[in-house]
């Protein structure tokens, strides 16, 4: 009896260690995917529980930790737990004072809550500066064939002197930048040809608007938290890949004093953060 009790106690003592060991680099994306699915299904308590391990695991990348924290904060806010949501948003702004909110609901209440926190926590924050951008892009395309990304400034277009799109193949460390061509009426279009590949891959990208001095005034996504386009295998030039399905991303960016240009080199290690401050909203 005593021996059996010892075995049970040892098993219980080892259980938390096993749970922690399971949260490794390969498991982090699984937690994020499960948490996002639960959030989309309005299972907010389950989403918080699924995402919490990511926020504590030192092996999670900065971008993964921020994604998990935002979903947790949104779930807490929707559940009416504003105190908990405030504390989680504060953790986000501690990691990245210029974090761009990626909430897909477009909720004015969520945006106002986050903006109020920025005003309170970030010295000199001015939501009326900078510019607002929206863009449309294909959700899928083919490697080796051109695709196009359209961008429009919905506010502050007169401040935008140049607009660039940074792209990289998932797994690469650096971005290639493409300057978008102005189309008039505060619109730009970037034509990008991803490198050919015999296998499908994911193209990561972000959009940045710059002033005449090269300073960033707005950004959609960020080098350490890019958007994605799924590419089918392909190679060589062909008929232009265009928009079978569309989505619109709205982003805002404000440049603090001394901050200029885009970070076009990214890694899984520490970095300087994204454009302070700003927000991004993805709407279906």
N, C-alpha and C positions, 0 to 999 in steps of 0.2 A: 504493500500500500504506500509506504513511504517512498519507495523508488519510483512508483508511478506518479506520485505527486511532484517529485523533483523534475521528472521528464516534462510534465504539463507546465510547470513554472518556467522551465528553460525555454520551452516552445513559445510561451507568451512573451518572454523577455526578448526573444529573437525576432518576433513578428514586426515590431516597428523598424528594426534595422533592415529587414528584407524590403519593407515598403519604401524606405529611403533609398535603398540600393536600386530599386526598380526605376527611380526617377533619374535615368541617365540621358545622355545626348539623344539616343534613338527614341526614348519614351517621351521627350518633351513635346515634339510635334504631335504625338498621339494625344497627349493631355490637351494641347491647344485645340486640336480638331474636335475632340469630344466636348470640350467646354464651349466652343463656338456652336456646335450642333445643339447642345442643351439650351444655350442662350437663344438661338433662333426659334427653338420650340417653346420658349417662354418658361423653361424649367430653370428658374434663376437660382434657386438654392443648389441644385445639382451642378449648375455651371460654376458657381463659386467654389464648391468642393472639388470639382475636377481641375480647376485652374490654380487653386492655392499652392499645390506643390511646385508649379513652375516659378512662382514668385520667390520661393525659398531656396531653389536649387542654384548653387553657384555655377553649375555647368551650363545653365541656360544663357543664351546670348542676351545682350541688352535689349535688342528688338523683341525677342520672345518674351522677356520679362515685362516689357511695356505693353505688349499686346494682351497678356494675361491680366495685368493690372487694370487696363482700361475696361475690359469686359467685366471684371469683378466690380469696378466702380459703377458701371452702368447698371449692372444687376442690382447692386445695393440701392442705387438711386430710384430705380423703377419700383423696388419693394418698399419704398418710403423710408429707407434707412439713411437719411441725409448725413447724419453724423459719421457713419461708417464710410459713406461715399466720399465725404470731404477728406477723411483721413487717407483713403486710397488715392484720390486725386493728388493729394499733397505728396505722396510717395512718388507718383508719376513725375510731378514737377521738380522734385528733388533730384531725380535721375536725369531729367531733361527739361529745363525751364522753357524751352521752345517747343514742347511736344505738340504735335498736330493731332487733334482728336479725329478718330477714324470711324466714329459712330455712323451707322448706315441708316438710322431711323429719320434723320433730319429734324429731330425734336427740338423746337425752340427752347423748351424748358431745360433740356440737357445742355444745350449750347450756352444759354444764359447763365446757368449754374457754373459751368466751367470758366466762362469769361469772367464772372464775378470773382472766382478764386484766383485767376491770373492777376486781376487788378489788385487784389489783396496781397498776393504773395510775391509778385514780380515788380520791383521798383521801375518806374518809368514806362510801364506797359500802356500802350495807346492803341486800342482796337480800331480807331479811325484812320490810322496810317497804313502804309503798304497798299496792297491790292488784293482783290478777290479773283480767283480763276476757276473756270470750269472746263472740263475737257471730255471728249468722246473718243473711244478707242475700241478696236475689235477685241472680243474676248478670246479669240483664237485666230491663228494665221499659220503660214507655212514657212519653215526655214528656207533661206535663200531667195525668198520672194518679197518684194516691197510691201510694207504696210504703212499706214498713215495715222497720225494722231493730230486731232484738231483741238485747239485751245482758244478760249475766249476770256477776256478780262471783263467781268461783270461790274467791277468797281476799280478805279485807279488805273485804267488803261493808259492814261497820259503819263504815268510814271514808268511804264515798261518800255525800255529802249531795246532790249534783246530778250528772246525767249529760247531756252535750250532744253533738250530732252536727253537725260542720261540713261544709257541702256547697258546691260551686261547679261551674259549667260549665267544662270544660277550656278553658283560655285566659284565664279570668277571673283577676284578681289577688286578690280577697278572698273570704272564705267567709261564707255565711249560717249562723247557728247555730240549731239547733232543740233545745229542752229535752225530753228523753225523759220519759215518764210512768212513775212507779214502778208495778210490777205485783205487788210482794210477793216474798218469798223471794229477795231480792237480784237482782231482774230489773227491766229497764226496756224500754220500747218507744217508739221515735221514729217518727212518721208524717210523711213528707215528700212534698210535691208539687212535682216539678221543673217548671220553667217550660215552657210549650208550645213546640213547634218544628215547623216543616214538614220539617225534616231530622233524621236521627239525630245524636246527640252523646253524649259521655261525661260522666257525672257523677262528680266526684271527691269523696271524703269521708274524714273521720277521726272517731274517737270519743274523748271525754275525760271522765274521772270527776274530780269536784272535791270537796274537803272543805267544811266549813261556812264556812270563811274564803275560799272561792273558789280555793284552791290546788289544782293538779293533783296527783292521787295515782296515776293510771294513764292510759294512752293506748293505743289501737289505731291504728296508722299514725301519721302526723304531717302538719302543714300542708305541709311541703316534700317529703313522700313519701307521698301519699295512696293509698288504695285506689280502685277504679274500678267503676262499674256502667254497662254499655252500654245506652243508651236508644234505643228506636225512635221514629220521628217520631210526633207526636200532639199533641192539644190539647183543653182543656176537661176537665171532670170526667167520670168514667166509673166502670165497675166497678173495684173495687180490684185493682191489680196485686199479685200475691202470689208465692209461692216455687215456681217450677218446678224450679229446681236450687238446692242449698244448698252453702255451704261455711262452715267455722267458723274464726274467727281468734282466737287466744289472744294477749293482750298483757299486759305487766307494766310498771308504771312506779313509780319512786321519786322523790320530790321532794327535791332538795337545798335547803339553807337559802337562803331569799330568792327561790326560784323559785315563781311563782304564775301561775295562769291559762293560757289557751291563746293561742297566736299565731294570730289569725284573719285576718291579712293576710299574703299570701305573694307573692313576686316571684322573678324569675329571678336577681336580684342576691344579694349577701351577706345572710345573715340570722343570727339568734341561735342557731339550732339547735333540735333537738327536745328533748323532756322528758328531763332527765338524772336518773338513768340508767334504762334500761328495755329491754325486748325484745319482739318480736312474732314469732309463729310462725304460718304459714298451713298448715293441714292440709286436704287434699281431703276 
